[in-house]
Amino acid sequence: MVHQYRNNGYNIVLDVNSGAVHVVDDVAYEVIALYQEHTREEIQKLLSHKFDAAEIAETYEEIKSLKNEHSLFTEDAYENYIMDFAKRPTVVKALCLHIAHDCNLSCRYCFAKEGEYQGHRAMMSFEVGKKALDFLIANSGARRNLEVDFFGGEPLMNWHTVKKLVEYGRSQEERYQKKFRFTLTTNGVLLDDEVAEFCNREMSNVVLSIDGRKEVHDRMRPFKKGRGSYDLIVPKFLEFAKSRGQQKYYVRGTYTHENLDFSEDVLHLADLGFQQISVEPVVAGPKEPYAIGKEDLPKLFSEYDRLAAEMIRRHKDGKGFQFFHFMIDLEGGPCVAKRLSGCGSGTEYLAVTPWGDFYPCHQFVGNEKFLLGNVEKGIVNTELCNQFKSCNVYAKEKCRTCFARFYCSGGCAANAYNFTEDICGVYEIGCELQKKRVECAIMLKAAMQQV
C-alpha cells in the first residue's frame, strides 16, 4: 500500500507497510501513481505531454529498484502475525491513579464532569494507592520500568497522598528491581514552589493544562463562579517550564468549534516561551455547542498546514518548538505490537478510581460496563481484557485500508465506543484529523532534514 500527497511544496510518497518515506520530484510522483496498473510503455504514453520519454523511463527503473529493495509497494507482513495476537502474554506496566475525583475549575468540555466521572467526589487514600502500586509490581512480570500517572480531577487537591505514594513507590524499587516513572497532570491553580521542587525531583513528566490565548482559555476553563484562570496559571507555568530546562513537560490544550483557528493558540503558547506544546481536538457529542463537526474539517486541515509551515520558518530562525502531534519517529518508533494495538488500555494500562476500582483507561471510568476488578481482588473481568487485547488495526475494517494505521494504531478505544458503541469501531472525525497530522508530521520531518 502506497499513500501519496503534496504538502507545503513537497511531493511525499509513503510506503505504508515498510514505513519508507520518499520525497520525490514531479516525474516520480506521477509515475508511482500509475506504476501498479500500467506498463512502462503505457505510462510513457500517458505522461508524454508532461515529461521527456527518457526521464520517464529512467524514473520507472528507479521505482522498480525500490520495489525490489522492499521500500516501495511492499506487501503487508503483519496481518498473519496478528492472528495469534490476542493470545500473547501481557503484563501491566502502567497505571493512571485517579488521585482526586474533584476539581477547582469548571471546564466546559470536561469529560470527567468536574472530576466526578458520573459518580461522586472523592479523594484516593494512601491505603488504596499503596494497594494499586503493589498490584502493579506484582503484575508487571519481568518488566523493570513502570509508569504511574497522577490524574484527576485535579491531583494537587490531594497532594499529600501524591507525595506519600511516590515515597512508597521509591521504597519498593530496589526490593523488586523496578523503576517507577511518575507523571502528573495539573491545571496549575495550586502549583507553588514546594510542588514544583518535588515535581522537578520526582516527576519524569508534568502536563500543564492551558488552552492558548487568554480569551479562549478563560471561556473554556473558568473557576466555578465564572472567573477565568489564565492570569493565575500562566506565570506559574512559565516559571515551572523554565525550572525544568524546557524539558520533560508539555502544556496541553484543547481546541473546539469555538476556536477553529487553533494554530493561533499554539503559536501564542510558543510566543509566551513554552517549547513543548500539545493542543488537541475536543471530543464531544454533536449536541454540544463546542463540538467539532465534519463541516469544520477543511478549516482544521488548513490550520495544521499553516502551523507546520510556521514551525519550519521558526526552526530556520532558531525559534523552534515541539508540537506533540507532529512528533514522529521514521527511523525506529514503536515495536510491531505497539503499532498494531496502540496504548494497551485494558491490558497493559489501567485506570484506578479513588476507591480502588480498575477500568481500561481514564475515559472509561464511571461506565460500569467496563469495570475490570479492584485493588483487593485484582482483575476479575478477564473476558473484557481479552476483548481489549484483540482490539487492533486489523480488527477495525476501516483501519485495514488506512495509510495512517501504523501511526495511530487504530485510534482511541474510548472514543470509538462513545461514538459507535464498539471499542473496535472508528471515531471518524478523530480519524480524519489524525491522518492530517500524520501527513504534516512526515512533511515536517522531511523539511527539517533539509534545514
Secondary structure, DSSP 8 states (H G I E B T S, - for coil): -EEEEEETTEEEEEETTT--EEEE-HHHHHHHHHHTTS-HHHHHHHHTTTS-HHHHHHHHHHHHHHHHTTSSS----STTGGGGGGGS-----EEEEE-EE--S---TT-TTTTTTTTS--EE--HHHHHHHHHHHHHTSTT--EEEEEEESS-GGGGHHHHHHHHHHHHHHHHHHT-EEEEEEEE-STT--HHHHHHHHHHEEEEEEE--SSHHHHHHHSB-TTS-B-HHHHHHHHHHHHHHTTT-SEEEEEEE-GGG--THHHHHHHHHHT--EEEEEE----TTSTT---GGGHHHHHHHHHHHHHHHHHHHHTT---EEGGG---SSS-S-HHHHHHTT-BTTTEEEE-TT-EEESSGGGTT-GGG--EETTTEE--HHHHHHHHT-STTTSHHHHT-TTHHHHTT--HHHHHHHHS-TTS--HHHHHHHHHHHHHHHHHHHHHHT-
